[in-house]
């Protein structure tokens, strides 16, 4: 079974490198450029893992994490693991 990983980073090169490395390991990879994009994405998707940058404009990784946990709690969804 393939692991589904979402990578969240505002830097294109980091997203590209992460995709190459993870796909080489047989993982399904989606890339997003902001915390807001992740929160919208999560309303319709349930990946196995989120890899997220801490330093992002508008909403940093910690703010995004807290909003994600709030959304999961409000909707009764199981917590998705997050690595910064």
N, C-alpha and C positions, 0 to 999 in steps of 0.2 A: 504494500500500500504506500502510495506517495504522500509525503507530508506537504501540506499547503502552507506556504509562508508568505506573509505580506511584509514588504519592506517599505518603511516610511522615512523619507529623507528629502530635504529641499535641494540637495546637490545631485545633479544628473550623473556625474561620474560615480558617485557612491552607489546609486541605484543600479547603474549598468554593471559595475563590478560585482555587487551582491547577486544580481540575476545570473551572471555567468557562473559564479562559484556554486550557487545553490542548484542551478539547473544541471550542472556537471555531476552533482550528487543525486540526480533523479528527482528533485523536488519541484513541485508546482510553485511558481513565483508570480505574485502581483506586486507592482510598484506604484506607490502613491507619493505625491509631492508635499502634502501638508497634513496636519492634524485634522483639519476640517474635512479633507478628502477621506481620511480614515473613518471618521465618525459617520459620514454619509455611506461609505462602503459597507460598514458593519451592519447597517439596517437591513441589508439583503444578503449578507454573506457571513460565513462562520469558518474562518481559516483555523489551522492548527496552532499557528504561532505568529506573533507580530514582532518584527525587528524594527525598532524606532530610534531615530536620532533624537537627542535631547535638545540641541540648539537649532530651532527652526523659527522663522518669522511668524508673526501673527499669534500663533499658539505653540508654545514649546512642548517638548515631549512629556513633561510632567503634568502640564495642564490637560493635554490630550488624554493621558493615562487616567486622570481623575474623572474626566467627562465620560470616558469609555466605561469605567467601573460604575459610574452613576447610571449610565444607560443600561448596562447589563443587570444591575440590581432592580431598576424600575421595570424592566421587561421580563425578569425571571430567567434570563439567559445564563448559562454556565460561563465562568470567567475564561477568557482567552489568555494564554500565557503571553507576557510581554517581556522582551529583552531590550534594554537600552544600549 
